[in-house]
């Protein structure tokens, strides 16, 4: 049985891979999504990540499609208490920003779509510097006190603002962020390492990185001369044209061969070995894509292998 990891100071225990829900209601229809969710929980997975804006970028979608799929699945399986559901506020087309009124209204809409009366982990999706720290934290604290949210977290925030949020929570005795969702992977390290990672460590926050596989590039399926049929192919393939991309792939290939593991598993294992990281996020459109992701729970890299990958990605 895979060991669960503590999600910061929240008291929540989570599987070391968070299942990304961005594909649900987009490149995976409801039936496919249910199959992926079933397969993920069957191997012990319990940490599902979504956002109220997923997938508003798709023509004909309004945002909230992913939450609706997850809510329908929770209702169909009757397993709400077995899973940790994380969603986000601030980027839905009808609920942009982090004003008090907006956060409260968006939270109620997320609860409705998720068909639940509480959200386990509620992220501010993008920081809104037009709103004072005091207003944001006080509003999130109200949601916690009302039982609508169990724990709060931040995504896409500067180290300076994060410090300010934490200082206000501490000074006023209000709900405090327990986790941080940064953009972080082997080909994008400066998006987290440095001041933001230092702040997360200082405040005891659990990092739950997104774009863990760089839109699929770190699965190893993007190679020179290979065409990949994916909605994210263009974003992933650009890394082949950099100096870092091919070096990282070569190192991943070597470590993967030594373990008889998939390239994606090794890329996630490197991330999981980094300071503050508790559970990388990765999404699967099909059940077949899932084993390489959940295998991170069992793969432990040696210090030398971590160092080799770190050097290749410098």
N, C-alpha and C positions, 0 to 999 in steps of 0.2 A: 504494500500500500504506500503510495507516494506521500511523503511528509508535506503537510500544508505549512505555509509561511505566515508569520504574523504581519498584518498590514499596519505598520507603524504602531501608534498607540491606540488604534481603534477597537481592539479586542476581536476584530474579525480575522479569521484564518482563511487563507486563499491558496489555491493551486498555483504552482510556479509558472503557469502560462495563462494569461488572461485571453479569453476568446473574443476577438474583435467582431462587433456586430455591424460594422459599416457596410458589409456586403448584403446583409439581410434586407430584402425588399428592393435590392438593386441588381447585382449580378447573380444573386441567389433568390429564387422565388420562395414562397412560404414553405412549400413541401421540401425543397432542398435545404432550407434553413432549419426546419424541424429535424431533418436527418443529421445535419451537422451538430446541432445542439444535443441531440440524443447520443451521438457517438462521443462527443466531448465529455458529457457527464458520465457516460458508461465507463470511462477510464479514470474517473475520479475528479474530473474538472468541475470547478464550482464558481468561477469568476468570469462574469460576462460583462463586456464593455460596450456601451452604446452612447448615443447622444440624441438630443431632441431634434437636431437638424439633419440627421441621417435619414433618407438620402435626398435632400432638397435640391441637389444639383442635377438630378435626373429629370429630363423633360416630362411633365405630367405629374411629378411628385410634389408634395407640399412640405415635406419634412415630417419626421415622426414615423416613417414607414418601418424603420428598424425596431423602434420601441413597440409598435403594434404587433409585429411578428413575434417578438420575444414575449409580449404579454399574452398573446394567443397560445404560445407554446407553454408558458407557465400554467395557464388555466387548463390546458388540455392534459398536462402531465401531473398537475396537483403537487408540484414540488417546490413551491415558492420558498419555503424555509430552508431548503437544501442548497440554494445558490445565492451568491453575492452579486447583486445587480448594481452596476455602476452606470450612471448616465450623466449628462452635462447640460448646462444652461448658458445661454448668452449668444448663441449663433443661429437659432431658428429664425427663418425669415420674418415671422410675425412676433418674435420675442427676442429682439436683438438687444444686447447690452445687459448691464448688471444693476439697473436701478432696483429699488426695493419692490416696487409694484410689478416690474417685469419678472424678477426672480420668483415671486409668489405665484403669479399667474402661470408661468412656464412650468413650475414644479407641479401644480395641480393638473396641467395637461399631460405631463409625463406620467404621473400616477394613473391617470385615466387610461392612457394608451397601454401602459404596462400591466394594467388590471391588478393593481396591488395598492395597499394603503401605506407602504413605506419604500423608500429608496435606500439601499444599503450605503452607497457611496455617491455623493453628489458633487460633481466638479463644476467650477467656474471654467467654461470652455476656453475663453480668451479673456484676458484681463481687460477691464474697461476703466482706463485711467481718468475718465471724466466723472466717475463716481467715487466718492471718498471711501477709503478703507473701512471707516467706521460704519457706513451704511451697508456695505456688502456683508461684512462679518455679522453685524447685528441682525440682518435679515436671515442669513443662513442659520444663525443661532435660534431664531424664532422657529424655523422649520424643524430643527432638532428637538427643541422643547415641545413642539406640537406632535412629535412622533412621526412626522412625515419623512424625515431623513435620519439615518443612524450616524453617519460620519460625513465630513466635508473634505474636499480636496481642491487642488488648483491645477490648471493646465495653461501652457503658454503665458507664463508670467515671468517678470524679471526678478533677479535676486533681490534687488532693492525693495520692490513692492512686496515680495514674499516676506522679507524681514519685517516690513511695516505691518502686514497682516498678522504675523505671528505675535509681534509686540503688542498690538491692540488686543488680541484675544487673551494674551497672558495678563495684561494690565486690568482688563475688565472682567476676567473670569468667564469669558464666553467660549463657545465652540471654537476649536482650533483645527486648522488643516492637519490631516494625518498622512496625506499622500500627495504626490506631485506627478503629473503626467507630462514628461518632456519628449521632444523629438530627439531620438538617440539611437544610433546603430553604428556598425563598423565603418560605414562610409560617411557618417555624419556625427562626429564626436564633439566638435566645438559648439554644437547646439545645446549641449548639456554640461560637458566637462568644464571645470573652472568655477566661476562664482556661483552659478546656480546649483551645481552639485555640492559645493561647499556649504551653501545655505541649507540644502536638504539634509545634509549630514548633521549640521549644527542643530537643526530643529527636530531631528529624529524622524524625518519624513520617509515614507516608503516610495521609491520611484517605480512607476509603472510606465515604461517607455512605449511611445507609439512610433509607427514607421520602423518597427524593429527589424524588418527584413527589407527596408528601403524599396517599398512598393513591389517587392518580389525579386529584386536584383540579387539579394543574398540567399535566395533558394538555389542559385547556381544554374538556373535554366536559361539565363541570358548569356549567350556566348557569341563571339564574332561569327557572323554569317548565319546565325540561327534566328528564325522568325518565331515569335511567341504570340499566340492568340490570347490577348488579355486586354481588358479595359485600361490597365495600368502600364502596358508595355512601353509606351513612349517615355514615361517618367523613369522606369527601371533601367531601360537600355542606355540612357545617357551616361550612366556610370562607367560603361565600357570605354568611353572616350576620354576618361580621366587617367591620370597616372596611378592614382590610388586603387581604382576599381579592379583592374586585372591582378594587381599584387595581392589584394585581399582575397580574390577568388582562388589564386594559386595556394595561398596559405590555408584557406578553408578546405580545399581539395585534399591537401596533405593531411590535415588533422582528421578530416572525415574518413579518409582511407584507413588511418591508424585505428579508428574506433569501429569501422564498418557502419558508419552513421551517415545520415543525409547531411548535405551541406547546410540546409536550413536549420537543422538541429544544432549544428556546431555554432552557427552565427548567433542563435538564441542563447546557447550555453555560455558563449563569451559575454553576452550582455548580462545574463543572470549572475555571472561571477563578478560583476563590477560593484564597487561600493555603492550602497543605498538601494540598488535594484532588487526588488522583491519578485516581480512578475512582468516580463515583457508581454506586450500585446501583439497578437498575430491573428489574422482572419483566414478562414477557409471557406471557399465557395462550394466545395464538394467534400464528401466524406473521405475520398481518396487523398486529399491534401492534408488531412488532419494528423495522421500518425507522425509525420516528420516534425510537427509542431509540438505535440504533447510529449514526444520523446525527450524533450529538454528536461523533463522532470526526473529522468533516470540518468542523464549523461553528465558526468562530472569531468571537466577538463583538468589536466595537470597544470601546475603553475607555469611550467615551461611552454605548454601549448597556449595558455592565456597570453603569455609574454610574446610568443611568436605572432599571434594574431594582432596583438596591440602594436607591435613593431611594423607589421605589414600595413596597418591602417593609419600609421602616423602621417 
